[in-house]
């Protein structure tokens, strides 16, 4: 199993890039960034707080690294037109020498859609629009030109030149709903979910069922899972999946992910300290005491 880092994109770019350089030097597999415009709230109320735009940050990540994969967790198709996503991803794949992963989702964060006047359709319509979007993105990244006339998108002889270095450029979908899982099985290369091993097990089983439903071998789908790590029991609690306990206990839980067939564990760093020095120390400790105990 590979281990990747998910930094918050609310810190100053120079601080973020230092963390990313350190992650590459330390041997992390990938670096992922969220695609949101403001902190989330429980309702439509907008929230203040730094949130650097992910498509402005990704070229910098590509420029200061040479090995790690870089990608979005995940870009909502409510916000980004699929043709622009294809062009951006292809360009960053070229900048990075073939290390870009385009993470996609149907969109969910109410307050940013409300504040910026972006339509957040009812769930069924949102999923239908997502299916059209991922179809267009996949086609544009691979075909000479694409014509698609759907309910939500109209593209005519749309090119995406130059093509990405990777063929295919990996598309990742973060989702858990049955219909979205079937769309993922048809169109995506990778799938991502949040959860402890207990929570992730039925989700991965549902993905395998979706693959079988659409006639895809589940073994051809790369899978990743996200959870916080708290080695001391002192990190702020945020209601998201957390692996807590001494390093040996956390390693055991990671081993359960591997037994479930997950290919990659992605660590959000959001609970590991705001001070860059403390954050770096915590990341180094987790990598040395937990991740490095697994075969490379």
Secondary structure, DSSP 8 states (H G I E B T S, - for coil): -EEEEE--TTS-HHHHHHHHHHHHHHT-SEEEE---SS---SSS----S----HHHHHHHHHHH-SSSEEEES-EETTTS-HHHHHHHHHHHHHHHTS-EEEEEE----HHHHHHHT-----HHHHHHHHHHHHHHHHHHHHSS-EEEE-SS-EEEEE---S--SSSS--EEEE--SHHHHHHHHHH-SEEEEE--HHHHHHHHHHHHHHHHHHT--GGGSEEEEE-EEESSS-S---SS-EEESSHHHHHHHHHHHHHHT--EEEEE-TTS-SSHHHHHHHHHHHHHHTGGGS--
